[in-house]
Structures are given as C-alpha cells and as structure tokens.
Amino acid sequence: MKYIPFTISSLTRSKQSVSDLVDNNANAVLNNAHLRSKTFDISYRTFYKDVLK
C-alpha cells in the first residue's frame, strides 16, 4: 500500500464556528459531530494539489 500523507483540517468546533458555517455553507448543520469530537475533516487539497494549481 502506498503511503499518502494527509492534512487534518478540522477536529473540534465551537458552537459559534458551527453557527457561522451554517450561515455560510448549505451543507453545514447545527447538530454537528465536531461539537462532540466524533469526527474530523481531511483536506482534499492534500490529494488533489496538482489539480488545484
């Protein structure tokens, strides 16, 4: 298996940051798993950096 480094872009979020996301992102929800440390985000830019140039 090939080693592919990745970047964790978000672990936990405050209620305020979740509220801000809901205001600005149609995919965000108030009952966010980040509030309970049950999820994390991996930056897609790590995998597609050649495409995003």
Secondary structure, 3 states (H helix, E strand, C coil): CCCCCCCEEECCCCHHHHHHHHHHCCCCCCCCHHHHCCCCEECHHHCCCCCCC
